[in-house]
Amino acid sequence: MISDALLETSTVEARILVVDDEPRLLRSLVDLLEEQGFIAVPALGGRAACELLTREAFQLVMLDLRMPEVDGHQVMQFIQDRKIETPVIVVSGESSFTAVSRALRRGAEDYIKKPFDPEELLATVGNVLQKQALAWAHRNVQMRLEKSEELHRYIVNTSPDIVFMLDREGRVCFVNRKIEALLGYKPSELIGRHFRHLIDEQDVARGTYALQDPAISAENPRTFEIRLKTRGSRKANRYFEITAFPIGDDSGQFLPHEIHRSNTSDPCIYGSARDITERKEAEAFINFQAYHDLLTRLPNRALFKDRLMLAITQAQRNRQKLAVMFLDLDRFKVVNDTLGHAMGDRLLQAVTQRLESCLRKGDTLSRFGGDEFTLLLPAISTHNDARKIARKLISVLKEPFQLGEHEVFVGVSVGIAIFPDAGQTMDQLIQCADIAMYHVKAGGKDGYRFYSETMSIGTANRLSLERDLRQALVNKELCVHYQPQVASDTGQVVGLEALVRWQHPERGLLYPRDFLPLAEETKLITELSECVLDTACQQMKQWIDGGHRTLRLAVNLSPLQVDHPRFVQNLIAQLRAINFPPENLEIEITENVIMNDLEQISRKLQELAEHGIRIAIDDFGTGYSSLNYLHRLPIHTLKVDQSFVRGIRSGEDGACIVNAIVAMAHGLRLDIVAEGVETDIQLAYLRNLGCQQVQGFFYGPARPASEINELLGTRAPIQAVV
Ligand SMILES: Nc1nc2c(ncn2[C@@H]2O[C@H](COP(=O)(O)O[C@H]3[C@@H](O)[C@H](n4cnc5c(=O)[nH]c(N)nc54)O[C@@H]3COP(=O)(O)O)[C@@H](O)[C@H]2O)c(=O)[nH]1
């Protein structure tokens, strides 16, 4: 190894090791060299020379050949073995061809014959030293170059970006090792392949065009985003930001070694590719979030409106129809409130899946908020197309949902608005579908309706109706009608259900379906129900005091009323105020009210039962599926819903359900009242089944108190209304 100090020394200051076994000759050679300004170090014999070469560095060795013990050939062997890179000039009395060629083969630079000519010797020394200095300088440059290339190679290979070069045809001439980490290809397998093979199919045209653009230059590089294909990775492609520009013709000489070995022509384009996959994914997520509902992954309101606007434009252009549906889940609140929000979320996801299973590719289902969905069916031919889909949606949601260990039932109310009949604009169509949906809800839920103009009139009237309802409570326009509950075996009236009516000054007698949904929406229901309870209790008190001691009053309670924190105290206070016997009162609540908050309801009902008030479950069998609560609550009566009673007449299924409910009520020792009895066949069937009490148009509708007075006055069994 050559030390830097030696390299920097001029040939004049060179240290020269002079080796001879003849002291006189040695001295004269040293003197001659020192006179010329060299630093001459004498070594008397081969052994001394080897010792000095081991310890010190020299730029030249002047070496005698024939020496005792260690001769000149052995010293050269020593120099060779130790890889000492000091040139040797042999100064010897031997001049045979064999001796000279042997010395030169061993590595001697030159050969001077003794006795030597001082001038010739000095000229040879100067030549060898200069040659040596040149060789060392060249080696030095070479080493620096190698180091520099190594450094650049390191920089290129450890770059966080892919660095590449392409030839004029677009074939890869060079690519750094980063490509393996990012895309899974070894650089060697890409050399010679066209860059286009790496580009994702969707971006090939854009990518190749960008690289061929004649406008790009080193000063004006082209930067573009593109997807590159991966190999052996979970992702099929990754996003890159590529910066590329053409390189000059003379760049070839600076190129990495491997380029020259490849089967490509000269590099023409230099580029770097930065992996921006994470940024792209984050952007995509933010974008997705802005236009989708994260729970269901459905388009949100904004995206739905956008798609609807486009669909309207297209439908207008092609003179086609389209349908907008507004879907609102029935009984979702009950599940959410009773089983918790996590279950509510799972239900919404499951509902989404089922709804999606009914749709075609071009349809857009969106979550509008809460348990509301909207659906766009672009380009339908007739109302019938929308009708079929609506029926399908309703039918798939009818099946129970399994949420963990809970089996729950929801339904859906669907309002449909058809373009252009219902409206011409996006907002009009959504609003009309919403109005139609509201009418489905008001009419008993779980169904569909097409929007019609008359619905809007109703909607416009809602505001005035609300004002009127407030006024009605003040003006005492609400009245109570009573429907008899009759013992199925004797025909005796055993109870009366209080049902509210509204004697509207202009519209005449209104029924609960005309105003109760509005009363619930506006929260006027609490006041209304209290007013009904008060009127009915006062009236019933007169009948009880008149001798009908066991006559029972059944009153419907609204969920809001029951939900009130002072519900029990208020009810008891109300009864006490008129001295009403609590055991003559039966409150009717639906299963949904119970499931709203089972714990709290259970406490409240327990308190009421302790006061002697009876509790009936209204519309039994139509609400929440879990029957657990029957054990946990103080329930006295089950009221079989009219829909099941109707089934007695129309088919086996309805009758089966009635059979099951009556059997269960017997098993649980509960009273049973069958609602909606309209025919003697139904009455006979129920009586045979052991259903003790019935109620329905067979015995007449709810009637004003005056008519009930007459009915009770006769004390005879009540007659069927023919
Ligand atoms: N919170 C309050 N809710 C009330 C009050 N009054 C009524 N309601 C609720 O409105 C529902 C509808 O009541 P209504 O229109 O009066 O209908 C009742 C009966 O008229 C009807 N019925 C009775 N027999 C028959 C029949 O043979 N056929 C037939 N098609 N309908 C019949 O059923 C309704 C009674 O049902 P139910 O209450 O389930 O016993 C009503 O359901 C109440 O929920 C009120 O003051 N407060």
The ligand as an SDF file (V2000), in Angstrom:
LIG
                    3D

 47 52  0  0  0  0  0  0  0  0999 V2000
 -102.2000    7.6720   23.2280 N   0  0  0  0  0  0  0  0  0  0  0  0
 -103.4180    7.5320   22.7970 C   0  0  0  0  0  0  0  0  0  0  0  0
 -103.6720    6.7670   21.6910 N   0  0  0  0  0  0  0  0  0  0  0  0
 -104.9320    6.6200   21.2670 C   0  0  0  0  0  0  0  0  0  0  0  0
 -105.9660    7.2280   21.9160 C   0  0  0  0  0  0  0  0  0  0  0  0
 -107.1180    6.9050   21.2630 N   0  0  0  0  0  0  0  0  0  0  0  0
 -106.7780    6.1270   20.2520 C   0  0  0  0  0  0  0  0  0  0  0  0
 -105.4550    5.9310   20.2490 N   0  0  0  0  0  0  0  0  0  0  0  0
 -104.6410    5.1560   19.3350 C   0  0  0  0  0  0  0  0  0  0  0  0
 -105.1360    5.3060   18.0370 O   0  0  0  0  0  0  0  0  0  0  0  0
 -105.3200    4.0490   17.4340 C   0  0  0  0  0  0  0  0  0  0  0  0
 -106.4770    4.0750   16.4910 C   0  0  0  0  0  0  0  0  0  0  0  0
 -107.6530    4.2970   17.2270 O   0  0  0  0  0  0  0  0  0  0  0  0
 -109.0520    4.3120   16.5300 P   0  0  0  0  0  0  0  0  0  0  0  0
 -108.9840    4.9250   15.2040 O   0  0  0  0  0  0  0  0  0  0  0  0
 -110.0270    4.8210   17.5330 O   0  0  0  0  0  0  0  0  0  0  0  0
 -109.2740    2.7830   16.2390 O   0  0  0  0  0  0  0  0  0  0  0  0
 -109.6320    1.9170   17.3000 C   0  0  0  0  0  0  0  0  0  0  0  0
 -110.9000    1.2490   16.9340 C   0  0  0  0  0  0  0  0  0  0  0  0
 -111.8220    2.1280   16.3590 O   0  0  0  0  0  0  0  0  0  0  0  0
 -110.4620    0.2000   15.9850 C   0  0  0  0  0  0  0  0  0  0  0  0
 -111.3270   -0.9490   15.9240 N   0  0  0  0  0  0  0  0  0  0  0  0
 -112.0020   -1.4770   16.9640 C   0  0  0  0  0  0  0  0  0  0  0  0
 -112.7070   -2.5530   16.5420 N   0  0  0  0  0  0  0  0  0  0  0  0
 -112.4190   -2.7150   15.2300 C   0  0  0  0  0  0  0  0  0  0  0  0
 -112.8020   -3.6410   14.2530 C   0  0  0  0  0  0  0  0  0  0  0  0
 -113.5910   -4.5800   14.4990 O   0  0  0  0  0  0  0  0  0  0  0  0
 -112.3010   -3.4850   12.9790 N   0  0  0  0  0  0  0  0  0  0  0  0
 -111.4640   -2.4600   12.6820 C   0  0  0  0  0  0  0  0  0  0  0  0
 -110.9970   -2.3570   11.4380 N   0  0  0  0  0  0  0  0  0  0  0  0
 -111.0910   -1.5490   13.6020 N   0  0  0  0  0  0  0  0  0  0  0  0
 -111.5450   -1.6750   14.8420 C   0  0  0  0  0  0  0  0  0  0  0  0
 -109.2220   -0.2460   16.5300 O   0  0  0  0  0  0  0  0  0  0  0  0
 -108.6470    0.7860   17.3190 C   0  0  0  0  0  0  0  0  0  0  0  0
 -108.4790    0.2690   18.7030 C   0  0  0  0  0  0  0  0  0  0  0  0
 -107.2900   -0.3840   18.6890 O   0  0  0  0  0  0  0  0  0  0  0  0
 -106.4970   -0.6840   20.0550 P   0  0  0  0  0  0  0  0  0  0  0  0
 -106.1460    0.6110   20.6790 O   0  0  0  0  0  0  0  0  0  0  0  0
 -105.3130   -1.4060   19.5520 O   0  0  0  0  0  0  0  0  0  0  0  0
 -107.3960   -1.4860   20.8830 O   0  0  0  0  0  0  0  0  0  0  0  0
 -105.4620    3.0780   18.5610 C   0  0  0  0  0  0  0  0  0  0  0  0
 -104.9690    1.8110   18.2200 O   0  0  0  0  0  0  0  0  0  0  0  0
 -104.6760    3.7060   19.6810 C   0  0  0  0  0  0  0  0  0  0  0  0
 -103.3460    3.1890   19.6460 O   0  0  0  0  0  0  0  0  0  0  0  0
 -105.7190    8.0290   23.0810 C   0  0  0  0  0  0  0  0  0  0  0  0
 -106.5800    8.5970   23.7060 O   0  0  0  0  0  0  0  0  0  0  0  0
 -104.4170    8.1410   23.4760 N   0  0  0  0  0  0  0  0  0  0  0  0
  1  2  1  0
  2  3  2  0
  2 47  1  0
  3  4  1  0
  4  5  2  0
  4  8  1  0
  5  6  1  0
  5 45  1  0
  6  7  2  0
  7  8  1  0
  8  9  1  0
  9 10  1  0
  9 43  1  0
 10 11  1  0
 11 12  1  0
 11 41  1  0
 12 13  1  0
 13 14  1  0
 14 15  2  0
 14 16  1  0
 14 17  1  0
 17 18  1  0
 18 19  1  0
 18 34  1  0
 19 20  1  0
 19 21  1  0
 21 22  1  0
 21 33  1  0
 22 23  1  0
 22 32  1  0
 23 24  2  0
 24 25  1  0
 25 26  1  0
 25 32  2  0
 26 27  2  0
 26 28  1  0
 28 29  1  0
 29 30  1  0
 29 31  2  0
 31 32  1  0
 33 34  1  0
 34 35  1  0
 35 36  1  0
 36 37  1  0
 37 38  2  0
 37 39  1  0
 37 40  1  0
 41 42  1  0
 41 43  1  0
 43 44  1  0
 45 46  2  0
 45 47  1  0
M  END
$$$$
